[in-house]
Amino acid sequence: MINTVVIVGPTASGKTSLSIELAKKYGFEIICADSMQIYSQLSISTARPTKDEQSNIPHHLFGSVSVEEEYSVAEYCQNAIRKAKEIDSQNKRVMFCGGTGLYIDSLVNGIDFSSTDSDEKVRTRLEEESRLYGAEYLHDKLKSVDPVSAEKIHPNNVKRVIRALEIFEVCGKPKSVIDIESRETPSEINALYIGVNYKNRQTLYERVEKRVDLMIENGLIDEVREFYKLNPCKTASAAIGCKEIKPYLDGVKSLDECVEELKTATRRYAKRQLTWFCRNDKINWVYPDEQEFDECVEIASQLIENFYGGKS
């Protein structure tokens, strides 16, 4: 069992700053827990920690995959566990930092993906059904074979609906049943969750907008232009920041229009992240809009010292 600290929260909340401060203080090595910061060519659009921010703190899995490669949650968990064991074996402390709830929960809960095989032909057929008959049709289809998963997945989340149907067809049993079975495997991670949140949601949204403006200043347009010269996979193509800027590169919309759409998409993403994380009652929250940064660090430090038995 590996004792780890997991820093979570919505985009633009300040996770990176907190993680780095705590890593400096307690000697953590930081492993990426963000599905887009994994991609090497998406540093600006994903607000990946810069070289200056990383300082002398070892960061792992950040920028480790090309945007041309499909990268699944199963692969992430395998790589993250392997890296965590490597760090732990050197008697160093492990920290995960990121905003992808699915990656984090799958990792911490020790979900076994070995039985959830993929089938490209099945997925392609389901995607075609979605185009022909609509999202509601596909969701009704899921209801008929896996009502538990259908209840949890919104009809508009076509990607997850298709994945649940794919699992049913390939494995011969509902995703909800496989999820239960997968949790029977003991987790190798013992996690202390620390979350960064804002009591005033508008304050978070203002931070989001400032971050987008900074991304533009730092060269987001050029990054997106280079991104589309490659052959990005479906997952990378969904990255917020790329698809919103593309209409400007195509000459379809003005830069101002695209930037506003990017800000809207990022705010909505932050809201979805909070909805996910707020379901987890194990998260210990700090609130930078009500506490000074040093106070947030102190609260987190006390949690860490208690977690590790008072050893700093």
DODREN-723129 format. One record per residue: residue number from 1; residue in three letters; y, z, x negated of N, C-alpha, C in turn. Coordinates in steps of 0.02 Angstrom, whole numbers, always signed. Example, Ala and Ser with C-alpha at 12.3 -4.5 7.8 and 13.67 -1.06 7.14 Angstrom:
<atoms>
   seq   type   nnorth      nup    neast   canorth     caup   caeast   cnorth      cup    ceast
     1    ALA     -284     +390     -660      -225     +390     -615     -165     +390     -660
     2    SER     -112     +354     -642       -53     +357     -684       +2     +394     -645
</atoms>
This chain:
<atoms>
   seq   type   nnorth      nup    neast   canorth     caup   caeast   cnorth      cup    ceast
     1    MET      -60       +0      -42        +0       +0       +0      +63       +0      -44
     2    ILE     +107      -46      -30      +169      -52      -69     +227      -25      -29
     3    ASN     +262      +23      -56      +322      +49      -23     +380       +2      -37
     4    THR     +412      -22      +16      +467      -69       +7     +526      -51      +52
     5    VAL     +585      -71      +31      +644      -66      +73     +659     -136      +99
     6    VAL     +674     -141     +164      +688     -206     +195     +758     -204     +225
     7    ILE     +802     -245     +198      +871     -249     +223     +876     -307     +272
     8    VAL     +893     -292     +334      +896     -344     +386     +964     -343     +420
     9    GLY     +975     -394     +462     +1037     -398     +500    +1056     -471     +512
    10    PRO    +1106     -482     +553     +1128     -550     +568    +1164     -582     +509
    11    THR    +1172     -647     +513     +1209     -683     +461    +1281     -658     +457
    12    ALA    +1307     -656     +397     +1376     -636     +383    +1389     -561     +393
    13    SER    +1336     -522     +399     +1345     -450     +412    +1359     -410     +348
    14    GLY    +1338     -437     +291     +1347     -401     +228    +1283     -376     +198
    15    LYS    +1227     -405     +217     +1162     -385     +190    +1159     -393     +114
    16    THR    +1184     -450      +90     +1180     -463      +18    +1217     -410      -22
    17    SER    +1278     -394       -1     +1317     -344      -37    +1282     -277      -39
    18    LEU    +1254     -257      +17     +1220     -192      +20    +1157     -194      -23
    19    SER    +1119     -247      -19     +1056     -251      -57    +1070     -248     -132
    20    ILE    +1122     -283     -154     +1137     -284     -226    +1160     -216     -250
    21    GLU    +1201     -183     -210     +1226     -117     -230    +1168      -67     -235
    22    LEU    +1121      -71     -188     +1064      -25     -189    +1015      -44     -245
    23    ALA    +1009     -108     -259      +965     -130     -313     +990     -105     -380
    24    LYS    +1056     -108     -389     +1086      -83     -451    +1073       -8     -459
    25    LYS    +1078      +26     -403     +1074     +100     -404    +1002     +124     -416
    26    TYR     +953      +88     -387      +884     +113     -388     +835      +67     -424
    27    GLY     +859      +13     -453      +814      -30     -492     +768      -74     -451
    28    PHE     +789      -94     -391      +748     -138     -350     +749     -210     -378
    29    GLU     +694     -245     -366      +693     -317     -372     +692     -345     -301
    30    ILE     +731     -397     -288      +743     -420     -220     +703     -484     -206
    31    ILE     +666     -484     -150      +628     -542     -128     +661     -571      -65
    32    CYS     +667     -636      -64      +698     -670       -7     +658     -661      +57
    33    ALA     +693     -647     +112      +661     -643     +178     +702     -685     +227
    34    ASP     +721     -745     +204      +761     -790     +244     +730     -859     +241
    35    SER     +715     -888     +299      +677     -951     +301     +716    -1010     +274
    36    MET     +782    -1006     +269      +821    -1061     +243     +845    -1049     +171
    37    GLN     +856     -987     +152      +876     -973      +83     +819     -988      +34
    38    ILE     +759     -998      +61      +701    -1019      +22     +713    -1087      -10
    39    TYR     +750    -1131      +26      +758    -1201       +5     +809    -1208      -52
    40    SER     +788    -1243     -105      +828    -1246     -166     +893    -1285     -156
    41    GLN     +894    -1336     -114      +953    -1378     -107    +1003    -1352      -55
    42    LEU     +989    -1294      -27     +1033    -1267      +25    +1062    -1200       +4
    43    SER    +1104    -1202      -47     +1132    -1138      -71    +1195    -1119      -33
    44    ILE    +1239    -1168      -19     +1303    -1153      +14    +1292    -1142      +89
    45    SER    +1255    -1188     +121     +1246    -1184     +194    +1207    -1122     +216
    46    THR    +1166    -1094     +171     +1127    -1035     +189    +1158     -970     +161
    47    ALA    +1214     -977     +126     +1247     -919      +95    +1199     -881      +50
    48    ARG    +1160     -920      +12     +1114     -888      -35    +1153     -850      -88
    49    PRO    +1128     -792     -110     +1164     -754     -162    +1179     -797     -223
    50    THR    +1242     -797     -244     +1261     -837     -302    +1236     -805     -367
    51    LYS    +1241     -841     -422     +1220     -814     -486    +1261     -753     -504
    52    ASP    +1326     -755     -488     +1369     -697     -501    +1347     -637     -460
    53    GLU    +1331     -650     -396     +1309     -595     -353    +1243     -566     -377
    54    GLN    +1198     -610     -399     +1133     -586     -421    +1138     -544     -484
    55    SER    +1191     -558     -523     +1204     -519     -583    +1141     -515     -626
    56    ASN    +1121     -455     -647     +1061     -447     -687    +1002     -422     -645
    57    ILE    +1008     -429     -580      +955     -405     -535     +906     -462     -522
    58    PRO     +842     -451     -535      +792     -504     -521     +789     -520     -447
    59    HIS     +797     -584     -431      +790     -609     -362     +731     -658     -361
    60    HIS     +690     -652     -310      +629     -692     -307     +624     -733     -243
    61    LEU     +596     -792     -248      +583     -840     -194     +646     -874     -167
    62    PHE     +705     -851     -186      +767     -885     -166     +768     -954     -200
    63    GLY     +778    -1007     -159      +781    -1074     -187     +718    -1097     -221
    64    SER     +661    -1074     -197      +597    -1089     -230     +560    -1149     -202
    65    VAL     +585    -1179     -148      +550    -1233     -114     +598    -1291     -104
    66    SER     +574    -1352     -113      +616    -1411     -100     +622    -1423      -25
    67    VAL     +679    -1450       -3      +689    -1464      +68     +641    -1518      +93
    68    GLU     +609    -1553      +47      +562    -1605      +66     +493    -1577      +83
    69    GLU     +484    -1512      +70      +419    -1480      +83     +422    -1438     +147
    70    GLU     +373    -1448     +191      +366    -1403     +248     +343    -1335     +221
    71    TYR     +371    -1282     +249      +355    -1215     +224     +346    -1169     +284
    72    SER     +287    -1141     +291      +270    -1102     +351     +277    -1028     +339
    73    VAL     +276     -990     +393      +279     -917     +388     +216     -891     +352
    74    ALA     +160     -926     +362       +98     -905     +328     +105     -912     +253
    75    GLU     +133     -968     +230      +144     -978     +159     +193     -926     +132
    76    TYR     +245     -912     +171      +294     -862     +149     +260     -795     +138
    77    CYS     +221     -773     +187      +188     -708     +182     +142     -704     +121
    78    GLN     +105     -758     +109       +61     -759      +50     +101     -753      -14
    79    ASN     +154     -791      -20      +195     -790      -81     +233     -724      -89
    80    ALA     +257     -697      -33      +296     -635      -36     +251     -576      -55
    81    ILE     +192     -573      -25      +145     -519      -42     +125     -523     -116
    82    ARG     +111     -585     -138       +91     -594     -209     +147     -569     -255
    83    LYS     +209     -587     -239      +265     -567     -281     +276     -491     -278
    84    ALA     +270     -462     -218      +279     -390     -211     +227     -352     -251
    85    LYS     +165     -375     -250      +111     -343     -289     +126     -347     -364
    86    GLU     +151     -405     -384      +167     -414     -455     +221     -365     -477
    87    ILE     +274     -358     -437      +328     -312     -454     +303     -240     -453
    88    ASP     +265     -223     -401      +239     -155     -394     +193     -136     -452
    89    SER     +154     -185     -476      +108     -172     -531     +144     -154     -596
    90    GLN     +209     -173     -599      +250     -158     -657     +289      -93     -647
    91    ASN     +269      -55     -595      +302       +8     -578     +377       +0     -564
    92    LYS     +393      -57     -533      +462      -69     -511     +464      -69     -435
    93    ARG     +523      -58     -408      +530      -54     -336     +545     -121     -304
    94    VAL     +518     -130     -244      +523     -194     -208     +571     -188     -149
    95    MET     +616     -237     -144      +660     -241      -86     +656     -311      -57
    96    PHE     +652     -316       +9      +658     -380      +44     +727     -382      +77
    97    CYS     +758     -439      +75      +824     -446     +107     +828     -514     +141
    98    GLY     +846     -513     +206      +853     -576     +242     +862     -566     +316
    99    GLY     +871     -622     +350      +885     -618     +421     +835     -653     +465
   100    THR     +777     -673     +437      +726     -708     +477     +676     -657     +503
   101    GLY     +685     -637     +565      +643     -585     +594     +569     -601     +594
   102    LEU     +553     -664     +608      +482     -684     +610     +449     -675     +542
   103    TYR     +483     -696     +489      +456     -687     +421     +446     -613     +406
   104    ILE     +496     -573     +421      +495     -502     +404     +441     -465     +443
   105    ASP     +438     -476     +509      +389     -441     +550     +318     -462     +532
   106    SER     +308     -527     +519      +242     -551     +500     +219     -520     +435
   107    LEU     +265     -514     +389      +250     -485     +323     +234     -410     +329
   108    VAL     +279     -373     +362      +271     -300     +366     +210     -281     +408
   109    ASN     +198     -319     +461      +142     -303     +506      +75     -330     +482
   110    GLY      +76     -367     +427       +14     -391     +398      -23     -441     +441
   111    ILE      +15     -485     +475       -17     -533     +520      -60     -582     +480
   112    ASP     -122     -592     +503      -169     -637     +471     -164     -706     +502
   113    PHE     -143     -755     +463      -134     -823     +489     -195     -868     +475
   114    SER     -248     -839     +449      -304     -881     +428     -336     -919     +484
   115    SER     -332     -892     +546      -366     -924     +602     -320     -971     +642
   116    THR     -256     -973     +623      -209    -1015     +661     -197    -1080     +625
   117    ASP     -248    -1122     +624      -243    -1187     +591     -195    -1233     +627
   118    SER     -173    -1285     +592      -128    -1334     +620     -165    -1400     +629
   119    ASP     -139    -1441     +674      -167    -1508     +685     -108    -1555     +699
   120    GLU      -93    -1598     +652       -35    -1641     +657      -39    -1687     +718
   121    LYS      -99    -1711     +734      -108    -1756     +791      -94    -1720     +857
   122    VAL     -118    -1658     +863      -106    -1619     +923      -32    -1605     +931
   123    ARG       +0    -1585     +876       +72    -1569     +878     +113    -1630     +896
   124    THR      +95    -1687     +867      +132    -1749     +882     +126    -1768     +956
   125    ARG      +65    -1760     +983       +55    -1775    +1054      +95    -1729    +1099
   126    LEU      +97    -1665    +1081      +136    -1617    +1121     +211    -1631    +1117
   127    GLU     +233    -1651    +1058      +304    -1669    +1050     +321    -1730    +1093
   128    GLU     +275    -1777    +1098      +286    -1836    +1140     +287    -1816    +1214
   129    GLU     +244    -1770    +1233      +244    -1745    +1303     +311    -1712    +1319
   130    SER     +337    -1676    +1270      +402    -1644    +1280     +457    -1695    +1292
   131    ARG     +455    -1749    +1253      +506    -1802    +1261     +499    -1838    +1329
   132    LEU     +437    -1848    +1349      +425    -1885    +1411     +437    -1844    +1474
   133    TYR     +414    -1782    +1473      +413    -1742    +1535     +460    -1682    +1534
   134    GLY     +487    -1664    +1475      +536    -1610    +1472     +506    -1543    +1452
   135    ALA     +552    -1498    +1434      +532    -1432    +1408     +497    -1390    +1462
   136    GLU     +520    -1395    +1524      +492    -1354    +1578     +418    -1371    +1590
   137    TYR     +403    -1435    +1585      +334    -1458    +1594     +289    -1426    +1542
   138    LEU     +312    -1427    +1480      +272    -1399    +1425     +264    -1323    +1433
   139    HIS     +318    -1290    +1454      +315    -1218    +1463     +266    -1199    +1520
   140    ASP     +266    -1239    +1574      +218    -1228    +1628     +146    -1236    +1604
   141    LYS     +138    -1284    +1560       +72    -1296    +1531      +49    -1235    +1491
   142    LEU      +96    -1205    +1454       +80    -1144    +1416      +64    -1087    +1462
   143    LYS     +101    -1081    +1517       +88    -1028    +1566      +16    -1030    +1590
   144    SER      -11    -1089    +1599       -78    -1097    +1627     -133    -1075    +1579
   145    VAL     -119    -1078    +1513      -171    -1060    +1465     -156     -996    +1427
   146    ASP      -92     -977    +1424       -73     -917    +1386      -11     -885    +1418
   147    PRO      -19     -854    +1477       +39     -826    +1512      +76     -772    +1472
   148    VAL      +41     -736    +1430       +73     -683    +1390     +123     -714    +1341
   149    SER     +103     -766    +1305      +148     -800    +1259     +205     -834    +1297
   150    ALA     +188     -864    +1354      +239     -899    +1394     +294     -851    +1417
   151    GLU     +275     -789    +1430      +324     -739    +1452     +372     -722    +1395
   152    LYS     +348     -725    +1333      +388     -706    +1275     +430     -763    +1248
   153    ILE     +410     -825    +1262      +444     -883    +1233     +487     -917    +1286
   154    HIS     +551     -925    +1271      +596     -958    +1318     +577    -1032    +1324
   155    PRO     +580    -1060    +1385      +562    -1131    +1395     +600    -1179    +1350
   156    ASN     +662    -1161    +1332      +702    -1206    +1290     +683    -1204    +1216
   157    ASN     +643    -1153    +1198      +620    -1149    +1129     +557    -1193    +1122
   158    VAL     +569    -1258    +1124      +514    -1306    +1127     +468    -1301    +1066
   159    LYS     +498    -1288    +1008      +458    -1284     +947     +405    -1230     +952
   160    ARG     +425    -1171     +976      +377    -1116     +982     +326    -1128    +1038
   161    VAL     +349    -1160    +1092      +303    -1176    +1147     +249    -1224    +1122
   162    ILE     +270    -1275    +1085      +223    -1323    +1057     +174    -1288    +1009
   163    ARG     +200    -1244     +967      +157    -1209     +919     +104    -1167     +956
   164    ALA     +124    -1133    +1010       +77    -1092    +1048      +23    -1136    +1080
   165    LEU      +43    -1193    +1107        -6    -1239    +1136      -51    -1269    +1083
   166    GLU      -22    -1284    +1025       -62    -1311     +970     -115    -1261     +948
   167    ILE      -96    -1197     +943      -144    -1145     +924     -201    -1141     +974
   168    PHE     -183    -1144    +1039      -234    -1140    +1091     -284    -1198    +1085
   169    GLU     -257    -1258    +1076      -301    -1316    +1073     -344    -1317    +1010
   170    VAL     -315    -1297     +954      -351    -1299     +890     -401    -1242     +883
   171    CYS     -380    -1183     +904      -422    -1123     +894     -466    -1106     +954
   172    GLY     -450    -1133    +1012      -491    -1120    +1071     -477    -1055    +1105
   173    LYS     -424    -1021    +1085      -405     -959    +1119     -329     -950    +1115
   174    PRO     -300     -912    +1161      -227     -906    +1165     -196     -874    +1102
   175    LYS     -136     -895    +1088       -98     -866    +1033      -91     -791    +1041
   176    SER      -80     -768    +1103       -71     -695    +1115     -133     -656    +1095
   177    VAL     -191     -684    +1105      -254     -651    +1085     -260     -650    +1010
   178    ILE     -244     -707     +978      -247     -711     +905     -198     -662     +873
   179    ASP     -139     -655     +904       -89     -608     +877     -117     -537     +876
   180    ILE     -151     -518     +930      -181     -451     +933     -235     -442     +880
   181    GLU     -278     -493     +874      -331     -490     +824     -304     -487     +754
   182    SER     -250     -523     +742      -221     -526     +674     -194     -459     +652
   183    ARG     -172     -419     +701      -143     -354     +684     -196     -301     +670
   184    GLU     -259     -319     +678      -312     -272     +663     -322     -265     +588
   185    THR     -295     -312     +550      -298     -308     +477     -243     -260     +453
   186    PRO     -261     -208     +415      -209     -161     +392     -156     -195     +349
   187    SER      -94     -177     +360       -40     -206     +321      -40     -178     +250
   188    GLU      -17     -219     +203       -11     -196     +134      +59     -171     +119
   189    ILE     +103     -173     +169      +173     -155     +160     +190      -93     +201
   190    ASN     +219      -44     +168      +248      +14     +202     +324       +8     +195
   191    ALA     +357       -5     +250      +428      -25     +246     +476      +27     +272
   192    LEU     +531      +34     +237      +589      +69     +262     +639      +16     +282
   193    TYR     +654      +11     +346      +702      -38     +371     +773       -9     +369
   194    ILE     +818      -47     +340      +890      -31     +344     +925      -93     +370
   195    GLY     +961      -85     +426      +994     -142     +457    +1070     -137     +453
   196    VAL    +1102     -194     +446     +1175     -198     +445    +1198     -229     +511
   197    ASN    +1240     -193     +547     +1260     -216     +614    +1334     -199     +625
   198    TYR    +1360     -221     +682     +1431     -208     +699    +1435     -183     +770
   199    LYS    +1467     -126     +779     +1477     -100     +847    +1521     -148     +887
   200    ASN    +1570     -177     +854     +1614     -226     +886    +1589     -296     +868
   201    ARG    +1558     -329     +917     +1528     -394     +905    +1580     -446     +883
   202    GLN    +1642     -438     +907     +1694     -485     +889    +1709     -483     +814
   203    THR    +1705     -423     +785     +1716     -417     +713    +1665     -457     +674
   204    LEU    +1602     -455     +697     +1550     -495     +665    +1565     -570     +672
   205    TYR    +1586     -590     +731     +1601     -661     +742    +1659     -685     +699
   206    GLU    +1707     -641     +688     +1763     -659     +643    +1739     -668     +572
   207    ARG    +1691     -627     +551     +1662     -634     +485    +1624     -700     +479
   208    VAL    +1589     -719     +533     +1553     -782     +535    +1602     -840     +523
   209    GLU    +1658     -839     +559     +1706     -894     +554    +1737     -898     +484
   210    LYS    +1751     -840     +455     +1778     -840     +387    +1727     -867     +337
   211    ARG    +1663     -850     +349     +1611     -875     +304    +1607     -951     +308
   212    VAL    +1610     -978     +367     +1606    -1051     +375    +1665    -1084     +338
   213    ASP    +1725    -1056     +346     +1783    -1084     +311    +1773    -1082     +235
   214    LEU    +1743    -1028     +211     +1730    -1021     +139    +1678    -1072     +116
   215    MET    +1628    -1084     +159     +1576    -1133     +142    +1608    -1203     +133
   216    ILE    +1654    -1220     +177     +1688    -1284     +171    +1726    -1288     +105
   217    GLU    +1761    -1234      +88     +1799    -1231      +25    +1753    -1238      -35
   218    ASN    +1692    -1210      -29     +1646    -1207      -86    +1604    -1270      -94
   219    GLY    +1614    -1320      -49     +1580    -1383      -59    +1523    -1398      -11
   220    LEU    +1526    -1370      +49     +1472    -1381      +98    +1463    -1455     +114
   221    ILE    +1518    -1492     +120     +1514    -1563     +139    +1472    -1601      +88
   222    ASP    +1486    -1590      +24     +1448    -1624      -29    +1374    -1603      -28
   223    GLU    +1362    -1539      -15     +1292    -1516      -13    +1254    -1551      +43
   224    VAL    +1285    -1556     +102     +1253    -1589     +159    +1243    -1663     +145
   225    ARG    +1293    -1694     +113     +1287    -1766      +96    +1227    -1778      +51
   226    GLU    +1218    -1735       +0     +1161    -1742      -45    +1095    -1726       -9
   227    PHE    +1098    -1679      +37     +1039    -1659      +76    +1010    -1719     +113
   228    TYR    +1052    -1758     +145     +1029    -1814     +185    +1010    -1875     +142
   229    LYS    +1023    -1873      +78      +999    -1926      +33     +925    -1915      +18
   230    LEU     +900    -1855      +31      +830    -1838      +19     +790    -1855      +81
   231    ASN     +729    -1832      +83      +686    -1840     +142     +669    -1771     +169
   232    PRO     +718    -1736     +198      +707    -1666     +218     +654    -1660     +272
   233    CYS     +614    -1607     +267      +563    -1593     +317     +596    -1569     +382
   234    LYS     +557    -1563     +434      +584    -1543     +500     +616    -1474     +497
   235    THR     +583    -1428     +462      +609    -1359     +459     +677    -1357     +425
   236    ALA     +682    -1389     +367      +746    -1390     +331     +799    -1427     +370
   237    SER     +780    -1479     +406      +828    -1519     +444     +861    -1478     +500
   238    ALA     +828    -1424     +519      +855    -1381     +572     +905    -1331     +546
   239    ALA     +917    -1331     +481      +963    -1282     +451    +1032    -1287     +481
   240    ILE    +1058    -1229     +502     +1127    -1228     +527    +1173    -1244     +469
   241    GLY    +1218    -1291     +480     +1263    -1313     +428    +1252    -1385     +410
   242    CYS    +1189    -1407     +413     +1174    -1477     +397    +1183    -1521     +459
   243    LYS    +1148    -1504     +512     +1151    -1547     +571    +1220    -1547     +604
   244    GLU    +1258    -1493     +596     +1325    -1491     +626    +1375    -1534     +587
   245    ILE    +1364    -1540     +521     +1410    -1578     +479    +1392    -1653     +478
   246    LYS    +1330    -1669     +494     +1308    -1739     +490    +1351    -1787     +531
   247    PRO    +1372    -1770     +593     +1414    -1817     +631    +1479    -1836     +595
   248    TYR    +1505    -1790     +555     +1565    -1806     +515    +1548    -1856     +461
   249    LEU    +1491    -1847     +427     +1470    -1894     +375    +1454    -1962     +404
   250    ASP    +1431    -1963     +467     +1415    -2026     +500    +1476    -2060     +530
   251    GLY    +1534    -2025     +527     +1595    -2054     +554    +1599    -2050     +630
   252    VAL    +1559    -2006     +659     +1557    -2000     +733    +1607    -1949     +758
   253    LYS    +1617    -1895     +719     +1663    -1842     +739    +1709    -1824     +682
   254    SER    +1764    -1791     +698     +1810    -1768     +647    +1782    -1706     +613
   255    LEU    +1807    -1691     +553     +1785    -1632     +517    +1800    -1569     +557
   256    ASP    +1859    -1565     +587     +1878    -1506     +626    +1829    -1494     +684
   257    GLU    +1809    -1548     +718     +1761    -1542     +773    +1695    -1514     +747
   258    CYS    +1672    -1541     +691     +1607    -1520     +664    +1610    -1447     +640
   259    VAL    +1666    -1428     +610     +1672    -1359     +586    +1671    -1310     +646
   260    GLU    +1704    -1328     +700     +1703    -1285     +759    +1633    -1279     +788
   261    GLU    +1597    -1335     +788     +1528    -1333     +812    +1484    -1291     +767
   262    LEU    +1497    -1294     +702     +1460    -1253     +655    +1474    -1179     +667
   263    LYS    +1536    -1162     +679     +1553    -1091     +692    +1519    -1067     +756
   264    THR    +1519    -1109     +808     +1486    -1091     +871    +1411    -1082     +860
   265    ALA    +1379    -1128     +825     +1307    -1124     +812    +1290    -1062     +772
   266    THR    +1332    -1044     +725     +1319     -986     +682    +1327     -921     +722
   267    ARG    +1378     -919     +765     +1387     -859     +808    +1325     -850     +853
   268    ARG    +1301     -905     +881     +1243     -901     +925    +1181     -879     +887
   269    TYR    +1176     -903     +826     +1120     -882     +784    +1123     -808     +769
   270    ALA    +1182     -782     +753     +1190     -710     +740    +1169     -670     +801
   271    LYS    +1187     -694     +860     +1169     -660     +922    +1093     -658     +931
   272    ARG    +1060     -714     +916      +987     -716     +922     +954     -669     +872
   273    GLN     +982     -666     +812      +955     -621     +761     +959     -548     +785
   274    LEU    +1016     -530     +813     +1025     -461     +837     +978     -446     +894
   275    THR     +968     -494     +938      +920     -484     +993     +851     -469     +965
   276    TRP     +832     -505     +913      +766     -494     +882     +762     -425     +850
   277    PHE     +811     -410     +807      +807     -348     +769     +816     -286     +812
   278    CYS     +855     -291     +865      +867     -232     +906     +806     -210     +946
   279    ARG     +754     -252     +946      +691     -232     +977     +651     -186     +931
   280    ASN     +670     -183     +869      +633     -143     +819     +665      -74     +812
   281    ASP     +631      -24     +841      +660      +44     +839     +650      +79     +772
   282    LYS     +620      +44     +724      +611      +74     +657     +670      +60     +611
   283    ILE     +716      +19     +635      +774       +1     +593     +826      +57     +593
   284    ASN     +847      +77     +534      +901     +125     +525     +965      +85     +514
   285    TRP    +1012      +90     +561     +1071      +48     +559    +1130      +80     +523
   286    VAL    +1168      +38     +487     +1234      +57     +462    +1284       +8     +494
   287    TYR    +1346      +32     +502     +1396       -8     +539    +1460      -14     +497
   288    PRO    +1467      -68     +459     +1526      -76     +416    +1593      -78     +452
   289    ASP    +1593      -90     +518     +1657      -89     +553    +1677      -19     +573
   290    GLU    +1632      +30     +565     +1649     +100     +580    +1643     +145     +519
   291    GLN    +1612     +118     +466     +1602     +157     +405    +1626     +116     +345
   292    GLU    +1656     +150     +297     +1675     +116     +235    +1611      +93     +200
   293    PHE    +1618      +40     +158     +1559      +14     +124    +1524      +68      +83
   294    ASP    +1563     +109      +49     +1534     +163       +9    +1494     +211      +52
   295    GLU    +1517     +222     +113     +1481     +267     +159    +1415     +235     +181
   296    CYS    +1418     +170     +193     +1356     +134     +211    +1305     +139     +155
   297    VAL    +1329     +132      +93     +1285     +137      +35    +1256     +207      +30
   298    GLU    +1297     +257      +44     +1275     +326      +40    +1222     +342      +93
   299    ILE    +1233     +317     +154     +1184     +327     +208    +1117     +294     +189
   300    ALA    +1122     +233     +164     +1061     +197     +144    +1027     +232      +85
   301    SER    +1067     +258      +39     +1040     +293      -19    +1001     +354       +1
   302    GLN    +1027     +392      +50      +992     +451      +73     +925     +433     +105
   303    LEU     +925     +379     +143      +863     +355     +174     +812     +335     +121
   304    ILE     +836     +301      +69      +791     +279      +16     +762     +338      -22
   305    GLU     +805     +386      -38      +781     +445      -76     +731     +485      -35
   306    ASN     +742     +491      +29      +693     +525      +72     +627     +486      +75
   307    PHE     +634     +420      +79      +575     +376      +84     +531     +381      +21
   308    TYR     +563     +385      -37      +526     +389      -99     +516     +461     -123
   309    GLY     +525     +508      -77      +511     +578      -94     +562     +610     -137
   310    GLY     +626     +588     -130      +679     +620     -167     +688     +595     -237
   311    LYS     +647     +546     -258      +652     +519     -326     +703     +463     -328
   312    SER     +752     +469     -370      +803     +416     -377     +787     +370     -435
</atoms>
